[in-house]
Structure formats: C-alpha cells, structure tokens
Amino acid sequence: MSRRRLLFTIAQCATVLAGIFLMMAIPVVAEQPAAPLITGQSERDASSSAAVCESSAQGSPYIPVDSWVYPAVIRLYSRGYIDHAYLGMRPWTRASLSHMLEDIDAQIEDANTYGDSTAGEAQDIYTALIHFLHYDDASQCLTDQEKSHIESVYSVARGISGPPLRDSFHLGSTIINDYGRPYENGINNYTGASGYATAGRFTLYVRGEFQGAPSAGGYSPALAEGLSTIDETSFLNAATGLPYNQATIPMGPISTTTDGRIIEAYVSAHVLNHEISFGKQDDWLGPGLGAGMAYSNNAENIYSFRINRVEPLYIPLLSRLLGHFRYDFLVGPLRGHTYMPNPANPDGSNPNQPNVINPGNPWVHVEKISFKPTRDLEVGFERTVIWGGQGHEPINFHTFLRSFFSFDAVNNAVKFSAQDPGARFGAFDFTYRLPFPRNWLTLYTDSEAHDTVNPLFKPLHGCFRPGIYLSHFPGIPKLDLRVEAADTDSSYPSSIGGRYQYWETIQRQGYTNQGQLFGDWIGREDKGGQGWITYHLSGNEFVQVSVRNQKAAKDFIPGGTTLNDVNFQAVKRIGKDLEINGNFTYERWKAPIYMPGQQTVTSTTIQLTWFPERKVRF
C-alpha cells in the first residue's frame, strides 16, 4: 500500500470514529476532575489551584506500561486507597493518574487515625507518585503543562549464557514483555531516552533507543520447515526456490543487531476527556501483571490511530446501574507478516481455495469498554479483528467497516475471498476486591476466545489468565504476593495443533507483530503460570522473587516443550532521580524438536535510569 493511500485510509477512519465519540460525549455530563490535594494544602487552596491549572483541559503524555507506577497504584487500589483506577485498561496519562490520587491524602490521614498498619506504606507510595508527577511546590500544578521534559535516560546491559528461546509463536521466550527487543547468547545492550512536550491540549512524546545483540545460529532449515507445516504456511517461495523470510520463525543464521528503534512516538490532542493520538504507542488490555490476553508489550508496538477515553464517563441512568465507563479504540497496520501467494488459486477465482497462503501485513483494530458497577468491581469487554493484507483484501474504509460490524461466522467462499471480515477475537476480564478480606485480596481474570464475541458465550473455546493478589501479609505490610495461571489449550476442540488461539485460517501468522505475539506470551496452545513475592523498600524500591512455567501441548509442538525459570530482582534509588535495577534469571527448558535434552540459560540484567528534574518552559 502506498503512503498516500495509507494516510487517506487513516484519515477516513479518524473522521468517522471522531464523530462517533463526539456523539457519545455531547449528551452526557462532562466531569472535570480536580487536581489532587497535596499534603498540607487546604481544600480552598486546592480548588483555587485546580481553577488555575485547568488540568482536565490540558494535554498529558501516557505513562509507559513498563513503568513502576502501575504496580504501585495497584497496591494502593488493592488496599482500598484508590477506587477510580481501571486496571484492565493501560496506559494511563499523567493527568489521569493525578485525578486518581485526588482523595488519597484524606484516606491516609484517616487510616493513621485508626491505626491502620498500611497507612505508612500508602504514604510512601503516594509521596513517590507525587514526585513522579513533578508537582510544582508553589502552584501545586502538574509541571508538564506547556513544557518540554526529558522523562528518562537509561542504559540496559543484559548478559545471557546458554541458548535462549525467542519464539513466542511456537516454542516460547526467555525474555517476555520487553517490546520485542532482540537478544541472543552473549552481551546485549539497549540505551535510550524518552521525553515529551506539551502545549495546551497537545502533546508530543518520543522514546527511542539504540539496540545491540550478538549473532546466533537460529533454527535449522529442517526445523523452520517443520514449524511452517504446523502454521500451514509455505516454507519455500515457488518463484525463487528459496525459503520465505518469516518473522515468526527465527531461522538461522541470525545476524548481529546494531540498530536504532523508536519504542514510542506519538502526537495527541486532549478533547472532551479523550486522548486522540496517532503514532507508535503502548497498550495493555487486561488486569494481569504477567500478560494481557488481548494486548501487551510482548511485541514491538504498532503505529496506530487511537481514541482513548482517559477519564471515567458518567452516562445518566445507565451509570446508575453500571457505574462509570471508559473505552479505548485503536487501528493500525501489523508488520512482519509475509506475503505468500497461493499457486493453486493465483487470481482468486476458485471459491474453494484461499486467494493467498498468507496475506502480507494485515491491519488490526481493537475496541475495549470497561465499567465499574461498584467501587470494588471492574468489568471489561474487548474485541480484536485482524483483517485484509497484501494479496487477500485491500485496506480501505469499506473493508474496515465490514470487519468492524461483522459478528457472524462466514462460509469458506467468503473467508477465502476479498470479502473476508477477518480474524475476530473477543475478550472479557474482571477485577474484584473480595468482600470479607477486602483491602487484602483482589481476584481477577482475563480471557479471550477466537471466533466469538465473548469467551463467556463459549467458555470451552476460551483461553484464560486468572489471578489473585494479596496486597500485604498480616504484620508485614511491606510484603505482597501475586499468583497467575495461564491456559490457551482450549477444551474444545480437544486437539487443534496450535491452529486456533492466536491463529487464523487466512492470517496464519496470526496475533503477531514483527514475529512476536502482542497478546499473552504463554503462546497458542500452552499452559503455565507465574508467581511473585515482593518486599517493598519504599514506594518505588523493592526486592522480588518470581517464578514462571510454560508447557506447550504435544499435538502442537511435536514432543511438546517445557520452560521453567526463577527470577531475582532488586530496584534501588540513589537519591530520587537515579535508579538501579538488577535482575538475574535462571531458566531450564526442553524442546526436543529444537535441541536434545534439557538446556540451561542464565541472564543477568543491569539497568541504570536517570529521571531528570529539569524542565524547559516554552
């Protein structure tokens, strides 16, 4: 697709969707959250500050999803200090975070009055968050208004010993939820910086880095051909007689990586409590810490147009029953999907044969809505559709609408043609602070199913990630525990060979961007889970031990796979603005299809991050 046609398609989608959200926003009450009350500030001063700051009308950058902020806010939420956080929809903007903190100061004061053992921890987290938001001590305003600011400067050194896995679409990954960064046996490095500029309701954000990784042998041609057979893609290009370059199959040799990459870069406008943005940006849809079934940062971010309701929306009458709402929409192209024409149906005239083996670089659109019927319950519904692609179906406004409004199953004649509505996935999640051990235990579940509007309708077809979070132990308020399970090995159909979840009859490289799953790292037909126990030194410092397990079904990967690792992590600040993050992982994995016997991999990661205080006004 030409760049001109791409921009025209995006402009068409943007016009219609902007009209839809304006129609939704105009009839409802427009809530204007105030600035949070800072310790020692009176309510009268706060109301005066809010009027001056006008934070609800200002542009504000998103907080990257790998930030320490999210686990910190989840701790506050699970202990009952915050009620308005939507845990299943991330990222949040800096301004929306400030609105979540509005009432926390009074709640901490009440907790201190009644001798609550968690009050001290809550105060530490609150203090760290306020420092992160860069409040000006004199005006109590968010200091990112009409300023440019270097958010962070960082360098990551990662040493890996042993043969790591980097194949979330098949065998698994040694490193997960890391933006699809390259890594191999040896010394890997990622050095970068992030920053933003705001002017009124507009925001520009950029995060880029230099990436270096050693060369590797990669998969053998025989293994690559075997995985192509599993995926039902073509191994050899009939026109050249050479193997296709498939991003989902890391066939060797793999060259040394010395490259620059944009992790995030977008422009946004704040309109009626929405962020309307375009660019390469983070997303995380699901309440889990280990992964999001619908969307995570396991793969490289995509370039997308996005409309995100960043503040809770009150709809008269409806919100009396379901509470406040948030919703999110994005649309953009996937990369790393290899165009493979179908020699048996080159012109697409045979309705019994697909017009391609695999379309090149299809597009994806994602919609999610979440609501909170009570202060303790959050419910979310999500839909992902991957449609179009080179050789299969053009990407334009008409095909977008067809995929957007298609909910029924279609026959092969439609599926194999340019009328295909695409690969459709539905997701459901909830988060609930349990009633009797409230402020102690939070239960949550994330789920997704292929070819159904919602996994609740066909639970046997679904994949699930349930979890439970203990916010603190009796007598040890600094210690917390989290456990999550993950299962994409659906009960029905019982044997699917990896060709169901995160896969599609036409878009056979499935739920991937640049070769990695952008959903849950657990994979296409796997079971496993994670557990974390964390001792918090302060609001943004901790020591953590975690474990992870992943096991692929034998009918998916011949011989199956098993991966187990244990991870030790420590995060410490030197002063307020220099962070040291150390991480050591010991991993064992088996994948007979790749290497005989059990393999051992260790990885040691040291990250230094500087969070500059200096801001520039313009």
N, C-alpha and C positions, 0 to 999 in steps of 0.2 A: 504494500500500500504506500502511495506517495505521501510525503509530509503534508502537502496541501490538502489532500483528501482526508488524512488523519485529523488535522486541525478542524476541518469542516464538520466531520462526524462528531468530534468532541463538542464543538460549538452548538450543534443541533441538540445533542443530549443535554447540554448545560442549560439551554434556553427552556426546554420543556420541564426539566426537573426543578429549575429555579422557580418556574411558575407554579409547580405543584407545591413546593414548600411554602411559597408566599400565600397561596390559597389556604394552606393549613394554619399558617401563623396569624393571619389577619383577624379571624373571628375569635381567637382565644385571648385570654388575659396575658399580657406581656409582663412577666415578672422581671424585676430588676434587682438582682441580689446586691446586697451591700458589701462593703469591704469588711474583712474580719476585724474583730475587736482585739487589739494588741494589749498585752499585759500592761496595766497601769493607765489605760486610756478610758476615759469616761464614755458613756453612751452618747452624750451630747457631742463630744469631740468626734466620735466615730461617725455620727450622722453627718456632721459638717464635712469630714474628710471624704466620705462617700460622695457627697454632692460635688466636691471639687475634683475628685479622681474620675468619676463617671466611668468606673471600671467596666460596667456592663456594655458600654458603647465602644470600648477600645479593642483593637486587635491584640491578640495574645498568642504566642507560639505554643505548639504542643510540647509536652514533656516526653522525651523518648521512652519507649516501652521497656528498655533495659535499665531504666533509672532506679535507684534505691528508693525513690519516692513511693512507688506503688506498694511494695511490701510494708513500708512504714504506715501508709494510710490504711491499708488492710488491717494492720494491728490496731489502729485507733477505731476502725469500724467494728471489728470483732469484739472489742472491749466496751462498745456502747458509747463512744465519744463522738462518733460521726454517724449520721443517718442518711445523708444525701449522696453518698458515693455509689456510682453504678459500676460495680466490679467487673461485670461482663462486657463492658464497652470501654476500651482503652485505645489510644492515649487520651489523656485529659489536657486541657490547656492550663497554663499557669493561672489565668484568671479564674477558671472554673475550680481549680484547687483552692484558691483563696476563698471562694464562696463556700466550699465545703467546710472551711475552718471557722465560719462565722461565729458559731455558738460554743466553740470548744473551750474557750477561756473560762466561761462561767461554769461549764460542766466540770472542768478540772478543779476549780475552786470548791464546788460542792463536794466532789469526791474527797478532797483534802479535809473538808469539814467533817465528813462522816468516816474518816479513817480508812478509805479505800486504798488497798495496797498497790493498786495500779496507777494511782494518781501521779506518782513521781515519774514513772515510765512515760505516761501520757504527756507530761510537761516536757520531758526530754525530746520526745518526737516532735511535739508542737514547736519547740524552740528551733530545732533543726530545720523544720519545714519553713518557718518564717524566715530564717536566714537564707534558705534556698530561694525563696521568692523575692529576695532583695527588696524588702520594705525599707523605705526611707524613714529614718527615725523622726524626722521633723514633721513630715506631712502624713505619714502612715499610708502612703500611696505605693502601688506597685511601680517599681522604678524602671520597668521595661517600656513604659509609655513614652513614645516619641524619642527613643534612644536606640543606639546600636550597642550590642553587648556580645563580647566573646563568652560563650557559655562554658566551654571546656577545651582544654588542650591535653591530649593523652598519648601514651605510648604503651603498647602491649607486646611483651616478649613471651612467646609460647614455645617451650621445648617439648617435643614428642619423641618418645623412644618406643620402637615397635611399629608394626603395620596398622595404622589407624583405618577405620571404616569411614567413608564419606559418600554414602549412597542411601539416603532416606527413602527412596522409591523402591528399594529392594532389600539389601542386607542390613541396613542400619547406619548409624553415625556415631562416631566417637565424641564429636563436639556438636551440641544441639543449640537451637535458639540463638544463633550467632550471625544472623543476616546472610547466611550462605557464604561466609568468608572462606577462602581457600586455606587448607592446612595439609601438611604431609609430615612424614618422619623427618625429624631434624628441627632446626630453629625457624620459627615463623614470627613475623612481626607485622603489627598494624599500628601506624602512627597517624594521628589526625587531629582535627579540631572542629568545633561547632560554634555557631553564633547566629544571632538574629538581629533584625532591625524592625522597629515598629514606627508607624506614622498614622495617628488617628486610628481608623478601623483596619488598617492594612498592616500585614506582617510579611517579612521575608525571612526564611530560615534556611541555613545551609549546614550540613555536616558531611565532611569528606575526609578521606584518609588514604595514605599510601599502604599498600598491602604487599607483603613478600612471603613466599612459601617455596620450599625446595621442590625439585623434580621428583617423580616417582614412577615405578614400573606400571602401575594401573592394572586393570583387568586384562587377561589374555583374550585374544580373538575368540577362542572357544567359549569362554565364559560370557563374553559380550554377546555372542550369537545365541547362547542358551537363554540369557535374560531377554533378548529380543523376542525369542519364541514365547516366553512367558507373557510378555507385554503384547504379543501379536503385532509387533512392528516388523519392518523389513531390516535385516542386517546388512544386506548388500544393495547398493544402488544399481539398478538394472542398466542405467545409462552409462555408468562409468566402470562398473565391475568392482568398485571399491566399497568398503564399509561406510555406512552413514555415520556422520558425527552426531551422536546422540548425547545431549547434555545429561540425560538421566542415567547413562551408563558410562562410568569413567574408564574407558578402555585406554590402555597404555600405548606408547609412553606418554606420561603427563609432564609437560614442560615446567620449568621454573616459573613462578609467578612473580613479576615485578610490575605492579600496576597501580594506578590511582583509581579510586572508586568513590562515587557520590553515594553515601548511605542514605541521606535525606536531603531534599532540596525542594522547597515549595513556596508559593506565594498564596496568601489567603486574605480574605476580607470578612470582617465580623458584621453580620447583618441580622437583626432581629434574633439575637442569641444563637445564631448559626455561624459556623465557620465554613465558608465556601472557598475551596482551595484547589490548586492544580499543581502537580509535581510528584516527586518521589517521596512518599511519606509512610510512617509507621502505622500499623494497625494490629490489634489483638482483641479477638472476639471470643470471650469465654471467661468464666470466673476462676479457672485453674491457675496455679503458679507454674506448673511444668509445661503446659501447652494450651493452645486454643484449638478446638476441633475445627472450627471454621476458618480461623485466620490467626497467624502468629508471626514471629520474626525468625522462623527457622530457615526461610529462604530470603534471597535478596528482595528488597522492596520493589514494587512495580510503580510505574508512572500512572497516575490516575487523576481523574476529576472527582471531587468529593464534596458532599453536603452533609455536615455533621451538626446535629442539634446538641450543642455542648452544655446547655443549661436545662434543668428539668422543666418540662412544659405542663402547665395546668390547663386541662380542657373541661369547661363547665359540664356538669352532670356526669360525664364519663369518668373524670378523675375522682369523683366521689366513690366510685366502685373500684377502679383500678389504680388510682393514685397518679402520681406524676409520670410523664413519659420522656424518654429520649429515643432518638432514631439516628441512623447513620446510613449513608449510601456512597458507594464508590464504583467507578467504571474505568477500565484501562486495559492495555494490552499485556499479555503474558509473553515472556521471552524464553528461548531455549527449547521450543517445540519444533521438531524437524519436519519439514515438508516432505512427504513421501507419496508420490502419485501411485495410483492403482493401475498396473499394466493391464489388468483384466477388464477395466472399465475406464479407459483414458478420457472419453468425452462425457462420462456420466450419464449415458443414455440407458444403461441397464438398471432398472429399479431394484433388481435383486442383488446388486453389488454396490458397495460404497464407492463414492466418486473419488475417494482418496484412501490410502492406508492410514495416513496420519496427516492432519492439516497443519500447516505451518503457522505458529504464533497466533493462536486464537485470542479472543478477548474474554474478560471476566467482568461481571457486575455482582456486587454484594449489597444486600439490604438487611438491616437489623433494626428491631424495635424492642426496647426494654421498658418495663414499668414496675412500680413499687406499690402494690396494694396496701402494704403496711410498712412501717419503719424497719421491720426485721426481714422482709421478704422481697426479693427481686426476681423477676421472671423475664426471660428474653426469648425471642423468636428470630431466626435468621435464615436467609436464603442466598445461595451462591449459584450462579449459572456461568458456565464456560461455553462460549458459542463462537461459530464462524471459524475463520482461519484460511490461509492460503490454499487454494485448490478445492475447498469444500463449500464455503459460503462467504459472500462478501460481508465486510463490516460496514454497516451504514445504519442510518436512523431506523429504517424499516425493519431490518433484521434484529436490531436491539429491542424494538417494541415487541416483536414476535416472541423473543426469548423472555422478555420481562413479564408478559401476560400469559405465558404458557404454563399450565399446571397439569395437563392430562398426558398420559402416555401416548406415544405415536407409533405407527407401524414402521416396518423396515423401509418401505418405499419412501416415506417422509424422512426417516432418520438418515438414510443413505444419500439424500439429495440436498440441494441448496435451500430447502425449506426446513431444515433441521432446527428445532428450537434450542438445542444444545444439551450439555450435561448439567443436570439440575440436582442440587443437594439442599436438603433442609436441615436446620439445626434448632435445638431447644436447650436452654440452660436455666438453672435457678440457683439462688443463694439464699440460705435461711439461717438466721441466728436462732438456735434451738431454744425453746421456751423455758425449760427448767434450769439447765446450766447456761442461761443467757449471759452474754458477755464473756463466756468461756469457750463454748463450742459453736462453730459455724459449719453447717453442712451444705455442700454444693454438688452439682452435677452438670457436666457438659455433654452434649450428644449430637450426633449427626447421622443422616441416612441418605443414601443415593436413591434418586428417582421417587422421592416422596416429599410432600410439602413439609412434613414434620415427623421426626422419629417417634413421636407419641402415637401416631397413627399405625405404624408398623414397627413395633419395638424389636421384633426378631430380626429385622433388616438393619437395625441401627448399630452404631458404634458409640461407646460411652467412655467418659472420664469422670467418675465420681471421686469426691474428696471430702476430707474433714480436717478442720483446723482448730487446734487447741491454742488459744491466744496466750495462755500462761499457766504455769503449774502452781498448785497451792504452796504458798510460802516461797516461791521462786518466780516473781513477776517478770524477770528478765528472760526466762526460758519459754520457748514455744515449740510446738510440734505440728507438722503437717504431713498427711499421707494422701496419695492419689493413686488410683488404679487406672489402667487404660486398656481398651479392648476394641479392636477393629475386626476381629474374627467372628463375623456375624453368625448367629444360629441358623438363619435361613437366607439363602440356600446353604446347606451344610458344607459343601465343597465348591469353592469358586476360583481356586487357583490364583488369587490375588487380582482377579478381574471383576471387582465390584466397587468396594470403597476406594475413593480417590482415583478411580479409573473410569474410562468410558469407552463404549464401542467405537466411537469415531475419534474423539480426542484421547488417544491411547497413552499419551504421556501425561495425561490426567491433571491432577491438582498440584502442578509444579510450576515454579518459575526459575529459570536458569538451572534446571536439573534437580532442584530440591523441593520437597513438599512445603507448601506455605500454610498447611494445616498442622496437624499433630505429628510430631517426629516419630510416633510409635509405628507408623507405616500402614500398609494396605491390608494386611491380614495377620495381625500380630496381637500379642497380649503382653502386658507388663505393668510397670508402675514405678512410682518414686516416693521417697520419704525424706523429710528434712527435720533436723532438730537444731535449733538456733539459740545461742546465748547472746543477748544484745548488750553490748558495752555502753552504748549511748543511743541516741535517736537515729544515727546513721553509721554506727560501727557495730560489728558483730563477729562472732566466730560460729561456724556452721559445719555440720557433718551431714552428708546426704548420700543416699543410695539410689541406684536405678537398675531396672531389669527390662529386657525386651526379648521376646521369643517369637520368631516367625513360624507360621504353620508349614508343615512338611509338604502339603499339597500346593503351597505357593512357591516356596524355595525348596528344591529337592534336597532332602536331608535336614531341612529346617535351619534355623540359626538361633543362637543364644548369646546374649550380651549382658554382662553384669559389671557394674562399676561402683566404686565408693569414692566420694569426693570430700576433700577438706578445704575449707575456705575461711580466710580471715580478712576483714576490711578494717582499716585503721586510718584515722585522720591525723595529720601533723598540722596543728593549728586548725583553722576552719576551712582552709581552701586547698590543701594538698592531701590527696587520698592515695593510700597504698592498698592494693587489692591483690592478695596472694591466693593461689588456687593450685591444689595438687589432686590428680585423679589417677586411681589405679583401676585398670579395666582388664577383664578377660572376655574373650569372645570366641565362638565356634561358628564356622560357616564352611562345612565340608565341600560345598560347591566351589569355594574360592581357595581355601588353604586347608591342608590336613591338620588335624589336631587342634589343641587349644592355643590361642595366641594371647600374649600379654602386651598391653600398651600402657605406658605411663605418660602423663602430660603435666607439665609444670608451667603455670602462667603467672606472670607478674605484670600488673598494670599500674602505672603511675598516672594520676589525673590531677590537673590543676584547674581549679574553678576561680577564674579571676574576679576580683571585686570591682575593678574599674569599669565605668560605663561612660559612653560618649553621647552627649545630647546633640541633636541637630534640629 
